Amino acid sequence: MNRARVTFGILAAISFCHLLNDMLQSLLPAIYPLLKSQLALTFGQVGLITLTYQIIASLLQPLIGHYTDRRVQPYSLAVGMWFTFAVMLLLSMAAS
C-alpha cells in the first residue's frame, strides 16, 4: 500500500469524525424546545445548558487539543466521539 493512499484514508477518517462531531454539536440547540417541554425546564435552565455547552466548547476543547498535540494519542478522536454518542444517548432517555 502506498503512502498517499494511507494518508488519504487517515484524512477521510478524520474528516468523517469531524462531520459527526459537528452534527452532534448542532443537535443540542435543535432539541431545546423538547428539553424545555418534556423536562419542564425554565428558560434560565435552558440558558445554563447553553452556558455549560459553550464553556466546554470554548475553553475545555482548546486545552484538550493542546494536551493531545503534545502527547500523541491516536485513539483520542474515536474515544471522544464515543463519549459524545453515549452522552447524547443518555440524554435521550433522561426522565428528569
N, CA, C and O atoms as a CHARMM CRD file, in Angstrom:
* protein
*
  384
    1    1 MET  N      0.85600  -1.17600   0.00000 PROA 1      0.00000
    2    1 MET  CA     0.00000   0.00000   0.00000 PROA 1      0.00000
    3    1 MET  C      0.90200   1.23900   0.00000 PROA 1      0.00000
    4    1 MET  O      1.83500   1.33900   0.79700 PROA 1      0.00000
    5    2 ASN  N      0.61900   2.15300  -0.87900 PROA 2      0.00000
    6    2 ASN  CA     1.49300   3.32100  -0.95500 PROA 2      0.00000
    7    2 ASN  C      1.10500   4.36700   0.09200 PROA 2      0.00000
    8    2 ASN  O      0.01500   4.35300   0.66400 PROA 2      0.00000
    9    3 ARG  N      2.02600   5.24000   0.30100 PROA 3      0.00000
   10    3 ARG  CA     1.88200   6.25200   1.35600 PROA 3      0.00000
   11    3 ARG  C      0.72400   7.21000   1.09300 PROA 3      0.00000
   12    3 ARG  O      0.01900   7.58300   2.03100 PROA 3      0.00000
   13    4 ALA  N      0.51100   7.61500  -0.15000 PROA 4      0.00000
   14    4 ALA  CA    -0.57100   8.55500  -0.47500 PROA 4      0.00000
   15    4 ALA  C     -1.93300   7.94200  -0.16700 PROA 4      0.00000
   16    4 ALA  O     -2.83100   8.63500   0.30900 PROA 4      0.00000
   17    5 ARG  N     -2.08900   6.66500  -0.43100 PROA 5      0.00000
   18    5 ARG  CA    -3.37000   6.00400  -0.16100 PROA 5      0.00000
   19    5 ARG  C     -3.64700   5.91800   1.34000 PROA 5      0.00000
   20    5 ARG  O     -4.77600   6.13800   1.77800 PROA 5      0.00000
   21    6 VAL  N     -2.62800   5.60300   2.11700 PROA 6      0.00000
   22    6 VAL  CA    -2.78200   5.54700   3.57400 PROA 6      0.00000
   23    6 VAL  C     -3.10800   6.92800   4.11800 PROA 6      0.00000
   24    6 VAL  O     -3.98200   7.07400   4.97200 PROA 6      0.00000
   25    7 THR  N     -2.40900   7.93500   3.62600 PROA 7      0.00000
   26    7 THR  CA    -2.65100   9.30700   4.07400 PROA 7      0.00000
   27    7 THR  C     -4.07700   9.73300   3.75300 PROA 7      0.00000
   28    7 THR  O     -4.74000  10.36300   4.57600 PROA 7      0.00000
   29    8 PHE  N     -4.55100   9.39000   2.55600 PROA 8      0.00000
   30    8 PHE  CA    -5.91800   9.73700   2.17800 PROA 8      0.00000
   31    8 PHE  C     -6.92900   9.02700   3.07500 PROA 8      0.00000
   32    8 PHE  O     -7.93300   9.62600   3.46000 PROA 8      0.00000
   33    9 GLY  N     -6.68400   7.77500   3.41000 PROA 9      0.00000
   34    9 GLY  CA    -7.58000   7.03100   4.30300 PROA 9      0.00000
   35    9 GLY  C     -7.66200   7.66600   5.67800 PROA 9      0.00000
   36    9 GLY  O     -8.74600   7.78600   6.24800 PROA 9      0.00000
   37   10 ILE  N     -6.52400   8.07000   6.20900 PROA 10     0.00000
   38   10 ILE  CA    -6.49500   8.72900   7.52400 PROA 10     0.00000
   39   10 ILE  C     -7.21900  10.06500   7.46000 PROA 10     0.00000
   40   10 ILE  O     -7.99300  10.39600   8.35800 PROA 10     0.00000
   41   11 LEU  N     -6.97400  10.82800   6.41300 PROA 11     0.00000
   42   11 LEU  CA    -7.64200  12.11900   6.24700 PROA 11     0.00000
   43   11 LEU  C     -9.15000  11.94500   6.10600 PROA 11     0.00000
   44   11 LEU  O     -9.91800  12.73900   6.64800 PROA 11     0.00000
   45   12 ALA  N     -9.57700  10.92100   5.38800 PROA 12     0.00000
   46   12 ALA  CA   -11.01100  10.65500   5.23500 PROA 12     0.00000
   47   12 ALA  C    -11.64300  10.27300   6.57000 PROA 12     0.00000
   48   12 ALA  O    -12.75400  10.71300   6.87000 PROA 12     0.00000
   49   13 ALA  N    -10.95900   9.46700   7.37500 PROA 13     0.00000
   50   13 ALA  CA   -11.48400   9.08100   8.68700 PROA 13     0.00000
   51   13 ALA  C    -11.60600  10.28900   9.60900 PROA 13     0.00000
   52   13 ALA  O    -12.61400  10.44900  10.29800 PROA 13     0.00000
   53   14 ILE  N    -10.59200  11.12900   9.62300 PROA 14     0.00000
   54   14 ILE  CA   -10.63600  12.33900  10.45700 PROA 14     0.00000
   55   14 ILE  C    -11.75400  13.26700   9.99200 PROA 14     0.00000
   56   14 ILE  O    -12.46800  13.84000  10.81500 PROA 14     0.00000
   57   15 SER  N    -11.90800  13.41600   8.69300 PROA 15     0.00000
   58   15 SER  CA   -12.96600  14.28500   8.15900 PROA 15     0.00000
   59   15 SER  C    -14.34900  13.75500   8.52400 PROA 15     0.00000
   60   15 SER  O    -15.23300  14.53300   8.88200 PROA 15     0.00000
   61   16 PHE  N    -14.54400  12.45100   8.43900 PROA 16     0.00000
   62   16 PHE  CA   -15.83000  11.86100   8.78900 PROA 16     0.00000
   63   16 PHE  C    -16.13300  12.06500  10.27900 PROA 16     0.00000
   64   16 PHE  O    -17.25900  12.40600  10.64100 PROA 16     0.00000
   65   17 CYS  N    -15.13800  11.85800  11.13700 PROA 17     0.00000
   66   17 CYS  CA   -15.35000  12.08300  12.57700 PROA 17     0.00000
   67   17 CYS  C    -15.66700  13.54600  12.86300 PROA 17     0.00000
   68   17 CYS  O    -16.48700  13.84900  13.73000 PROA 17     0.00000
   69   18 HSD  N    -15.02200  14.44600  12.14100 PROA 18     0.00000
   70   18 HSD  CA   -15.31300  15.87000  12.32300 PROA 18     0.00000
   71   18 HSD  C    -16.74000  16.18200  11.87800 PROA 18     0.00000
   72   18 HSD  O    -17.42800  16.98000  12.51500 PROA 18     0.00000
   73   19 LEU  N    -17.18300  15.56500  10.79900 PROA 19     0.00000
   74   19 LEU  CA   -18.55600  15.74100  10.34400 PROA 19     0.00000
   75   19 LEU  C    -19.54400  15.26000  11.40600 PROA 19     0.00000
   76   19 LEU  O    -20.51500  15.95300  11.70900 PROA 19     0.00000
   77   20 LEU  N    -19.30400  14.08900  11.96500 PROA 20     0.00000
   78   20 LEU  CA   -20.18100  13.58000  13.02200 PROA 20     0.00000
   79   20 LEU  C    -20.18400  14.49700  14.24000 PROA 20     0.00000
   80   20 LEU  O    -21.23300  14.74200  14.83500 PROA 20     0.00000
   81   21 ASN  N    -19.02000  14.99700  14.60500 PROA 21     0.00000
   82   21 ASN  CA   -18.91900  15.89700  15.74800 PROA 21     0.00000
   83   21 ASN  C    -19.72800  17.17200  15.51000 PROA 21     0.00000
   84   21 ASN  O    -20.45000  17.62200  16.40000 PROA 21     0.00000
   85   22 ASP  N    -19.61500  17.74700  14.33400 PROA 22     0.00000
   86   22 ASP  CA   -20.37600  18.96400  14.03000 PROA 22     0.00000
   87   22 ASP  C    -21.87600  18.69600  14.01700 PROA 22     0.00000
   88   22 ASP  O    -22.65900  19.53800  14.45800 PROA 22     0.00000
   89   23 MET  N    -22.28100  17.53700  13.51700 PROA 23     0.00000
   90   23 MET  CA   -23.70300  17.20400  13.51100 PROA 23     0.00000
   91   23 MET  C    -24.23000  17.04200  14.93500 PROA 23     0.00000
   92   23 MET  O    -25.33800  17.48400  15.23800 PROA 23     0.00000
   93   24 LEU  N    -23.45500  16.41700  15.80200 PROA 24     0.00000
   94   24 LEU  CA   -23.89400  16.25200  17.18900 PROA 24     0.00000
   95   24 LEU  C    -23.93000  17.59100  17.92000 PROA 24     0.00000
   96   24 LEU  O    -24.79300  17.81600  18.77000 PROA 24     0.00000
   97   25 GLN  N    -22.99100  18.48100  17.58800 PROA 25     0.00000
   98   25 GLN  CA   -22.99200  19.79100  18.23400 PROA 25     0.00000
   99   25 GLN  C    -24.21200  20.60600  17.82200 PROA 25     0.00000
  100   25 GLN  O    -24.69400  21.42100  18.60900 PROA 25     0.00000
  101   26 SER  N    -24.71100  20.41200  16.63300 PROA 26     0.00000
  102   26 SER  CA   -25.89800  21.15500  16.21200 PROA 26     0.00000
  103   26 SER  C    -27.18200  20.50200  16.71800 PROA 26     0.00000
  104   26 SER  O    -28.25800  21.09000  16.60900 PROA 26     0.00000
  105   27 LEU  N    -27.08000  19.30900  17.26300 PROA 27     0.00000
  106   27 LEU  CA   -28.26700  18.62000  17.76400 PROA 27     0.00000
  107   27 LEU  C    -28.79000  19.25700  19.04900 PROA 27     0.00000
  108   27 LEU  O    -30.00300  19.39000  19.21200 PROA 27     0.00000
  109   28 LEU  N    -27.91900  19.64700  19.94700 PROA 28     0.00000
  110   28 LEU  CA   -28.35500  20.18600  21.23800 PROA 28     0.00000
  111   28 LEU  C    -29.24700  21.42100  21.08600 PROA 28     0.00000
  112   28 LEU  O    -30.33400  21.43600  21.66300 PROA 28     0.00000
  113   29 PRO  N    -28.84800  22.45200  20.34600 PROA 29     0.00000
  114   29 PRO  CA   -29.76200  23.59000  20.19200 PROA 29     0.00000
  115   29 PRO  C    -31.07500  23.20800  19.50600 PROA 29     0.00000
  116   29 PRO  O    -32.10800  23.82800  19.75800 PROA 29     0.00000
  117   30 ALA  N    -31.03900  22.21200  18.65900 PROA 30     0.00000
  118   30 ALA  CA   -32.26300  21.80200  17.96300 PROA 30     0.00000
  119   30 ALA  C    -33.26800  21.14900  18.90900 PROA 30     0.00000
  120   30 ALA  O    -34.47100  21.18600  18.65100 PROA 30     0.00000
  121   31 ILE  N    -32.78900  20.55100  20.00500 PROA 31     0.00000
  122   31 ILE  CA   -33.71600  19.88300  20.92400 PROA 31     0.00000
  123   31 ILE  C    -34.06300  20.73900  22.13900 PROA 31     0.00000
  124   31 ILE  O    -34.69400  20.24400  23.07300 PROA 31     0.00000
  125   32 TYR  N    -33.66700  22.00400  22.14800 PROA 32     0.00000
  126   32 TYR  CA   -34.04200  22.88200  23.27200 PROA 32     0.00000
  127   32 TYR  C    -35.55300  22.90600  23.51100 PROA 32     0.00000
  128   32 TYR  O    -35.97200  22.78600  24.66300 PROA 32     0.00000
  129   33 PRO  N    -36.38400  23.05400  22.48800 PROA 33     0.00000
  130   33 PRO  CA   -37.83200  23.05300  22.76300 PROA 33     0.00000
  131   33 PRO  C    -38.31300  21.74500  23.39100 PROA 33     0.00000
  132   33 PRO  O    -39.17500  21.76000  24.27000 PROA 33     0.00000
  133   34 LEU  N    -37.76800  20.62800  22.95100 PROA 34     0.00000
  134   34 LEU  CA   -38.14200  19.34300  23.54800 PROA 34     0.00000
  135   34 LEU  C    -37.68800  19.25800  24.99900 PROA 34     0.00000
  136   34 LEU  O    -38.43700  18.80500  25.86500 PROA 34     0.00000
  137   35 LEU  N    -36.46600  19.69200  25.26200 PROA 35     0.00000
  138   35 LEU  CA   -35.96900  19.67800  26.64200 PROA 35     0.00000
  139   35 LEU  C    -36.83300  20.54600  27.53800 PROA 35     0.00000
  140   35 LEU  O    -37.17500  20.16400  28.65700 PROA 35     0.00000
  141   36 LYS  N    -37.18100  21.72700  27.02700 PROA 36     0.00000
  142   36 LYS  CA   -37.98100  22.65400  27.83300 PROA 36     0.00000
  143   36 LYS  C    -39.35500  22.08000  28.14600 PROA 36     0.00000
  144   36 LYS  O    -39.81900  22.17600  29.28200 PROA 36     0.00000
  145   37 SER  N    -40.00600  21.49100  27.16500 PROA 37     0.00000
  146   37 SER  CA   -41.36500  20.99400  27.39500 PROA 37     0.00000
  147   37 SER  C    -41.37900  19.64200  28.11000 PROA 37     0.00000
  148   37 SER  O    -42.15800  19.45700  29.04500 PROA 37     0.00000
  149   38 GLN  N    -40.55900  18.72000  27.70500 PROA 38     0.00000
  150   38 GLN  CA   -40.58300  17.37800  28.27800 PROA 38     0.00000
  151   38 GLN  C    -40.04200  17.33200  29.70500 PROA 38     0.00000
  152   38 GLN  O    -40.54100  16.57100  30.53400 PROA 38     0.00000
  153   39 LEU  N    -39.03500  18.13600  29.98900 PROA 39     0.00000
  154   39 LEU  CA   -38.42400  18.13500  31.31800 PROA 39     0.00000
  155   39 LEU  C    -38.88300  19.31300  32.17100 PROA 39     0.00000
  156   39 LEU  O    -38.38600  19.50500  33.28100 PROA 39     0.00000
  157   40 ALA  N    -39.82500  20.09900  31.66200 PROA 40     0.00000
  158   40 ALA  CA   -40.38400  21.25600  32.36500 PROA 40     0.00000
  159   40 ALA  C    -39.28200  22.21700  32.83100 PROA 40     0.00000
  160   40 ALA  O    -39.25800  22.64600  33.98500 PROA 40     0.00000
  161   41 LEU  N    -38.38400  22.53700  31.91800 PROA 41     0.00000
  162   41 LEU  CA   -37.29200  23.45200  32.24200 PROA 41     0.00000
  163   41 LEU  C    -37.72900  24.89300  32.02400 PROA 41     0.00000
  164   41 LEU  O    -38.59000  25.17900  31.19300 PROA 41     0.00000
  165   42 THR  N    -37.12500  25.78700  32.78100 PROA 42     0.00000
  166   42 THR  CA   -37.35100  27.21400  32.56500 PROA 42     0.00000
  167   42 THR  C    -36.36300  27.70000  31.50500 PROA 42     0.00000
  168   42 THR  O    -35.42800  26.99200  31.13300 PROA 42     0.00000
  169   43 PHE  N    -36.59300  28.92000  31.03200 PROA 43     0.00000
  170   43 PHE  CA   -35.64600  29.49000  30.06400 PROA 43     0.00000
  171   43 PHE  C    -34.27100  29.66100  30.70300 PROA 43     0.00000
  172   43 PHE  O    -33.24800  29.53500  30.03000 PROA 43     0.00000
  173   44 GLY  N    -34.25200  29.94700  31.99500 PROA 44     0.00000
  174   44 GLY  CA   -32.97300  30.07000  32.70200 PROA 44     0.00000
  175   44 GLY  C    -32.20300  28.76000  32.72900 PROA 44     0.00000
  176   44 GLY  O    -30.98100  28.75500  32.57400 PROA 44     0.00000
  177   45 GLN  N    -32.89800  27.65800  32.92300 PROA 45     0.00000
  178   45 GLN  CA   -32.24100  26.35800  32.93800 PROA 45     0.00000
  179   45 GLN  C    -31.72900  25.97900  31.54600 PROA 45     0.00000
  180   45 GLN  O    -30.64700  25.40800  31.41000 PROA 45     0.00000
  181   46 VAL  N    -32.50600  26.29700  30.52400 PROA 46     0.00000
  182   46 VAL  CA   -32.03400  26.06400  29.16100 PROA 46     0.00000
  183   46 VAL  C    -30.81400  26.93800  28.88300 PROA 46     0.00000
  184   46 VAL  O    -29.88000  26.51600  28.20100 PROA 46     0.00000
  185   47 GLY  N    -30.82900  28.14700  29.41300 PROA 47     0.00000
  186   47 GLY  CA   -29.67200  29.03400  29.28500 PROA 47     0.00000
  187   47 GLY  C    -28.44500  28.47400  29.98300 PROA 47     0.00000
  188   47 GLY  O    -27.33200  28.61700  29.47800 PROA 47     0.00000
  189   48 LEU  N    -28.62600  27.83300  31.14700 PROA 48     0.00000
  190   48 LEU  CA   -27.49600  27.21000  31.84000 PROA 48     0.00000
  191   48 LEU  C    -26.93800  26.02900  31.04300 PROA 48     0.00000
  192   48 LEU  O    -25.72800  25.80200  31.03600 PROA 48     0.00000
  193   49 ILE  N    -27.80700  25.28200  30.37800 PROA 49     0.00000
  194   49 ILE  CA   -27.33900  24.20400  29.49600 PROA 49     0.00000
  195   49 ILE  C    -26.48200  24.79700  28.38800 PROA 49     0.00000
  196   49 ILE  O    -25.41900  24.26800  28.06000 PROA 49     0.00000
  197   50 THR  N    -26.95500  25.90400  27.81300 PROA 50     0.00000
  198   50 THR  CA   -26.20000  26.56900  26.75100 PROA 50     0.00000
  199   50 THR  C    -24.87400  27.10200  27.27600 PROA 50     0.00000
  200   50 THR  O    -23.84500  26.96600  26.61500 PROA 50     0.00000
  201   51 LEU  N    -24.89000  27.70600  28.45900 PROA 51     0.00000
  202   51 LEU  CA   -23.65900  28.22600  29.05800 PROA 51     0.00000
  203   51 LEU  C    -22.64600  27.10900  29.26900 PROA 51     0.00000
  204   51 LEU  O    -21.47200  27.26000  28.93000 PROA 51     0.00000
  205   52 THR  N    -23.09300  25.99500  29.82400 PROA 52     0.00000
  206   52 THR  CA   -22.20400  24.86000  30.06000 PROA 52     0.00000
  207   52 THR  C    -21.63300  24.34200  28.74900 PROA 52     0.00000
  208   52 THR  O    -20.43700  24.07200  28.64100 PROA 52     0.00000
  209   53 TYR  N    -22.49000  24.21000  27.77100 PROA 53     0.00000
  210   53 TYR  CA   -22.07300  23.74000  26.44900 PROA 53     0.00000
  211   53 TYR  C    -21.02800  24.66900  25.83700 PROA 53     0.00000
  212   53 TYR  O    -20.01900  24.20700  25.30400 PROA 53     0.00000
  213   54 GLN  N    -21.26700  25.96900  25.91400 PROA 54     0.00000
  214   54 GLN  CA   -20.34300  26.93400  25.31000 PROA 54     0.00000
  215   54 GLN  C    -19.01900  27.00700  26.06800 PROA 54     0.00000
  216   54 GLN  O    -17.95900  27.15600  25.45900 PROA 54     0.00000
  217   55 ILE  N    -19.08000  26.90100  27.39200 PROA 55     0.00000
  218   55 ILE  CA   -17.83400  26.91100  28.17200 PROA 55     0.00000
  219   55 ILE  C    -16.97700  25.71200  27.80600 PROA 55     0.00000
  220   55 ILE  O    -15.77000  25.84000  27.60400 PROA 55     0.00000
  221   56 ILE  N    -17.60500  24.54800  27.72100 PROA 56     0.00000
  222   56 ILE  CA   -16.85000  23.34900  27.35600 PROA 56     0.00000
  223   56 ILE  C    -16.27900  23.48800  25.95100 PROA 56     0.00000
  224   56 ILE  O    -15.11600  23.15700  25.71600 PROA 56     0.00000
  225   57 ALA  N    -17.08900  23.97400  25.02100 PROA 57     0.00000
  226   57 ALA  CA   -16.62800  24.10300  23.63400 PROA 57     0.00000
  227   57 ALA  C    -15.53600  25.16600  23.50200 PROA 57     0.00000
  228   57 ALA  O    -14.59000  24.99500  22.73300 PROA 57     0.00000
  229   58 SER  N    -15.66700  26.26000  24.24800 PROA 58     0.00000
  230   58 SER  CA   -14.74200  27.37900  24.08000 PROA 58     0.00000
  231   58 SER  C    -13.46400  27.25400  24.89800 PROA 58     0.00000
  232   58 SER  O    -12.40100  27.67800  24.44500 PROA 58     0.00000
  233   59 LEU  N    -13.55000  26.68700  26.07700 PROA 59     0.00000
  234   59 LEU  CA   -12.37900  26.64400  26.95400 PROA 59     0.00000
  235   59 LEU  C    -11.75100  25.26100  27.06100 PROA 59     0.00000
  236   59 LEU  O    -10.53500  25.11900  26.93800 PROA 59     0.00000
  237   60 LEU  N    -12.56100  24.25700  27.28600 PROA 60     0.00000
  238   60 LEU  CA   -12.01900  22.92700  27.52000 PROA 60     0.00000
  239   60 LEU  C    -11.46800  22.30600  26.23900 PROA 60     0.00000
  240   60 LEU  O    -10.43600  21.63700  26.26900 PROA 60     0.00000
  241   61 GLN  N    -12.14400  22.52300  25.12500 PROA 61     0.00000
  242   61 GLN  CA   -11.71100  21.92200  23.86400 PROA 61     0.00000
  243   61 GLN  C    -10.29600  22.36600  23.46200 PROA 61     0.00000
  244   61 GLN  O     -9.49000  21.51100  23.09400 PROA 61     0.00000
  245   62 PRO  N     -9.96100  23.65100  23.51500 PROA 62     0.00000
  246   62 PRO  CA    -8.57700  24.02900  23.17500 PROA 62     0.00000
  247   62 PRO  C     -7.54100  23.47300  24.16200 PROA 62     0.00000
  248   62 PRO  O     -6.42500  23.13700  23.76400 PROA 62     0.00000
  249   63 LEU  N     -7.90500  23.37700  25.43400 PROA 63     0.00000
  250   63 LEU  CA    -6.96800  22.81400  26.40800 PROA 63     0.00000
  251   63 LEU  C     -6.69800  21.33500  26.12300 PROA 63     0.00000
  252   63 LEU  O     -5.55300  20.88600  26.17400 PROA 63     0.00000
  253   64 ILE  N     -7.74700  20.59200  25.82600 PROA 64     0.00000
  254   64 ILE  CA    -7.57000  19.18400  25.49400 PROA 64     0.00000
  255   64 ILE  C     -6.80300  19.05100  24.18400 PROA 64     0.00000
  256   64 ILE  O     -5.96100  18.16300  24.04600 PROA 64     0.00000
  257   65 GLY  N     -7.08700  19.92700  23.22100 PROA 65     0.00000
  258   65 GLY  CA    -6.34600  19.91900  21.95600 PROA 65     0.00000
  259   65 GLY  C     -4.86600  20.17000  22.17200 PROA 65     0.00000
  260   65 GLY  O     -4.03000  19.50700  21.55900 PROA 65     0.00000
  261   66 HSD  N     -4.53100  21.11500  23.03100 PROA 66     0.00000
  262   66 HSD  CA    -3.12600  21.41100  23.33700 PROA 66     0.00000
  263   66 HSD  C     -2.46000  20.19900  23.98900 PROA 66     0.00000
  264   66 HSD  O     -1.32900  19.84700  23.65400 PROA 66     0.00000
  265   67 TYR  N     -3.17800  19.56400  24.92900 PROA 67     0.00000
  266   67 TYR  CA    -2.63400  18.38000  25.60500 PROA 67     0.00000
  267   67 TYR  C     -2.37800  17.24800  24.62400 PROA 67     0.00000
  268   67 TYR  O     -1.31400  16.62900  24.65300 PROA 67     0.00000
  269   68 THR  N     -3.34900  16.97100  23.75100 PROA 68     0.00000
  270   68 THR  CA    -3.18900  15.85500  22.81600 PROA 68     0.00000
  271   68 THR  C     -2.19300  16.17300  21.70100 PROA 68     0.00000
  272   68 THR  O     -1.63700  15.25200  21.10200 PROA 68     0.00000
  273   69 ASP  N     -1.95500  17.44700  21.41000 PROA 69     0.00000
  274   69 ASP  CA    -0.91300  17.79600  20.44500 PROA 69     0.00000
  275   69 ASP  C      0.46700  17.48600  21.01500 PROA 69     0.00000
  276   69 ASP  O      1.37900  17.11600  20.27500 PROA 69     0.00000
  277   70 ARG  N      0.61900  17.63400  22.32100 PROA 70     0.00000
  278   70 ARG  CA     1.90400  17.37000  22.97400 PROA 70     0.00000
  279   70 ARG  C      2.15200  15.88200  23.19100 PROA 70     0.00000
  280   70 ARG  O      3.29000  15.42100  23.10000 PROA 70     0.00000
  281   71 ARG  N      1.10000  15.13800  23.47500 PROA 71     0.00000
  282   71 ARG  CA     1.19600  13.69900  23.75500 PROA 71     0.00000
  283   71 ARG  C      0.33200  12.96900  22.73400 PROA 71     0.00000
  284   71 ARG  O     -0.89500  12.99700  22.81900 PROA 71     0.00000
  285   72 VAL  N      0.96000  12.33200  21.79300 PROA 72     0.00000
  286   72 VAL  CA     0.24800  11.67700  20.70400 PROA 72     0.00000
  287   72 VAL  C     -0.60400  10.53200  21.24600 PROA 72     0.00000
  288   72 VAL  O     -0.10100   9.61300  21.89200 PROA 72     0.00000
  289   73 GLN  N     -1.90300  10.60900  20.96800 PROA 73     0.00000
  290   73 GLN  CA    -2.85300   9.58100  21.37200 PROA 73     0.00000
  291   73 GLN  C     -3.73900   9.29100  20.16500 PROA 73     0.00000
  292   73 GLN  O     -4.74200   9.97300  19.95500 PROA 73     0.00000
  293   74 PRO  N     -3.38000   8.29300  19.37600 PROA 74     0.00000
  294   74 PRO  CA    -4.07700   8.08700  18.09800 PROA 74     0.00000
  295   74 PRO  C     -5.55000   7.73100  18.23400 PROA 74     0.00000
  296   74 PRO  O     -6.30700   7.92600  17.28300 PROA 74     0.00000
  297   75 TYR  N     -5.97700   7.22500  19.36200 PROA 75     0.00000
  298   75 TYR  CA    -7.37600   6.81900  19.50900 PROA 75     0.00000
  299   75 TYR  C     -8.23500   7.86500  20.21000 PROA 75     0.00000
  300   75 TYR  O     -9.41700   7.62300  20.45400 PROA 75     0.00000
  301   76 SER  N     -7.66600   9.01600  20.53600 PROA 76     0.00000
  302   76 SER  CA    -8.42000  10.01400  21.29000 PROA 76     0.00000
  303   76 SER  C     -9.62800  10.54000  20.51100 PROA 76     0.00000
  304   76 SER  O    -10.65900  10.83300  21.11600 PROA 76     0.00000
  305   77 LEU  N     -9.52800  10.66600  19.20000 PROA 77     0.00000
  306   77 LEU  CA   -10.65500  11.14200  18.39700 PROA 77     0.00000
  307   77 LEU  C    -11.82100  10.15900  18.46200 PROA 77     0.00000
  308   77 LEU  O    -12.96800  10.55700  18.66400 PROA 77     0.00000
  309   78 ALA  N    -11.52100   8.88200  18.29000 PROA 78     0.00000
  310   78 ALA  CA   -12.56900   7.85800  18.34400 PROA 78     0.00000
  311   78 ALA  C    -13.17700   7.76600  19.74200 PROA 78     0.00000
  312   78 ALA  O    -14.39300   7.62400  19.87500 PROA 78     0.00000
  313   79 VAL  N    -12.36200   7.84200  20.76700 PROA 79     0.00000
  314   79 VAL  CA   -12.87100   7.78100  22.14500 PROA 79     0.00000
  315   79 VAL  C    -13.76200   8.98600  22.43300 PROA 79     0.00000
  316   79 VAL  O    -14.81400   8.84500  23.05600 PROA 79     0.00000
  317   80 GLY  N    -13.35200  10.15700  21.98700 PROA 80     0.00000
  318   80 GLY  CA   -14.16500  11.35400  22.18300 PROA 80     0.00000
  319   80 GLY  C    -15.51100  11.26300  21.48900 PROA 80     0.00000
  320   80 GLY  O    -16.52600  11.68900  22.03900 PROA 80     0.00000
  321   81 MET  N    -15.52500  10.71500  20.29300 PROA 81     0.00000
  322   81 MET  CA   -16.78600  10.55200  19.57500 PROA 81     0.00000
  323   81 MET  C    -17.70500   9.56700  20.29500 PROA 81     0.00000
  324   81 MET  O    -18.91600   9.78400  20.35200 PROA 81     0.00000
  325   82 TRP  N    -17.14800   8.49400  20.84100 PROA 82     0.00000
  326   82 TRP  CA   -17.98100   7.53100  21.57200 PROA 82     0.00000
  327   82 TRP  C    -18.53800   8.13300  22.84700 PROA 82     0.00000
  328   82 TRP  O    -19.68000   7.85400  23.21200 PROA 82     0.00000
  329   83 PHE  N    -17.74500   8.96300  23.54000 PROA 83     0.00000
  330   83 PHE  CA   -18.25400   9.63500  24.73600 PROA 83     0.00000
  331   83 PHE  C    -19.39900  10.58600  24.36800 PROA 83     0.00000
  332   83 PHE  O    -20.40800  10.64700  25.07100 PROA 83     0.00000
  333   84 THR  N    -19.24100  11.31900  23.28000 PROA 84     0.00000
  334   84 THR  CA   -20.29900  12.22000  22.82800 PROA 84     0.00000
  335   84 THR  C    -21.55900  11.43600  22.48600 PROA 84     0.00000
  336   84 THR  O    -22.66400  11.83000  22.85800 PROA 84     0.00000
  337   85 PHE  N    -21.39000  10.33400  21.78400 PROA 85     0.00000
  338   85 PHE  CA   -22.52400   9.48500  21.43300 PROA 85     0.00000
  339   85 PHE  C    -23.21400   8.96200  22.68600 PROA 85     0.00000
  340   85 PHE  O    -24.44300   8.96400  22.76400 PROA 85     0.00000
  341   86 ALA  N    -22.43500   8.51300  23.66900 PROA 86     0.00000
  342   86 ALA  CA   -23.02100   7.97500  24.89900 PROA 86     0.00000
  343   86 ALA  C    -23.80400   9.03500  25.65900 PROA 86     0.00000
  344   86 ALA  O    -24.88500   8.75700  26.17700 PROA 86     0.00000
  345   87 VAL  N    -23.26900  10.24100  25.72800 PROA 87     0.00000
  346   87 VAL  CA   -23.97500  11.32000  26.43400 PROA 87     0.00000
  347   87 VAL  C    -25.27000  11.68300  25.72000 PROA 87     0.00000
  348   87 VAL  O    -26.29500  11.88900  26.37000 PROA 87     0.00000
  349   88 MET  N    -25.23800  11.76300  24.40300 PROA 88     0.00000
  350   88 MET  CA   -26.46200  12.07800  23.66700 PROA 88     0.00000
  351   88 MET  C    -27.47900  10.95800  23.80000 PROA 88     0.00000
  352   88 MET  O    -28.67900  11.22300  23.86900 PROA 88     0.00000
  353   89 LEU  N    -27.02700   9.72600  23.83800 PROA 89     0.00000
  354   89 LEU  CA   -27.93300   8.58900  24.03400 PROA 89     0.00000
  355   89 LEU  C    -28.55300   8.64400  25.42700 PROA 89     0.00000
  356   89 LEU  O    -29.75500   8.42600  25.57600 PROA 89     0.00000
  357   90 LEU  N    -27.75400   8.93100  26.44000 PROA 90     0.00000
  358   90 LEU  CA   -28.27900   9.04800  27.79800 PROA 90     0.00000
  359   90 LEU  C    -29.25100  10.23100  27.90800 PROA 90     0.00000
  360   90 LEU  O    -30.27000  10.14500  28.59300 PROA 90     0.00000
  361   91 LEU  N    -28.92900  11.31900  27.23300 PROA 91     0.00000
  362   91 LEU  CA   -29.82600  12.48100  27.25900 PROA 91     0.00000
  363   91 LEU  C    -31.18000  12.13900  26.64900 PROA 91     0.00000
  364   91 LEU  O    -32.20800  12.64100  27.10300 PROA 91     0.00000
  365   92 SER  N    -31.18800  11.29500  25.63300 PROA 92     0.00000
  366   92 SER  CA   -32.46100  10.91900  25.00700 PROA 92     0.00000
  367   92 SER  C    -33.33200  10.08400  25.92800 PROA 92     0.00000
  368   92 SER  O    -34.54500  10.00800  25.73200 PROA 92     0.00000
  369   93 MET  N    -32.73100   9.45900  26.92700 PROA 93     0.00000
  370   93 MET  CA   -33.50300   8.60800  27.86100 PROA 93     0.00000
  371   93 MET  C    -33.72400   9.26000  29.21300 PROA 93     0.00000
  372   93 MET  O    -34.25900   8.62400  30.12200 PROA 93     0.00000
  373   94 ALA  N    -33.32000  10.52500  29.36700 PROA 94     0.00000
  374   94 ALA  CA   -33.46200  11.20800  30.65500 PROA 94     0.00000
  375   94 ALA  C    -34.92300  11.44100  30.99000 PROA 94     0.00000
  376   94 ALA  O    -35.69500  11.93000  30.16500 PROA 94     0.00000
  377   95 ALA  N    -35.28600  11.08800  32.20100 PROA 95     0.00000
  378   95 ALA  CA   -36.66500  11.27200  32.63000 PROA 95     0.00000
  379   95 ALA  C    -36.86300  12.61200  33.33600 PROA 95     0.00000
  380   95 ALA  O    -37.97100  13.14700  33.35200 PROA 95     0.00000
  381   96 SER  N    -35.81200  13.14400  33.90800 PROA 96     0.00000
  382   96 SER  CA   -35.92400  14.43500  34.60400 PROA 96     0.00000
  383   96 SER  C    -34.58200  15.14600  34.57400 PROA 96     0.00000
  384   96 SER  O    -34.45600  16.25000  35.10400 PROA 96     0.00000
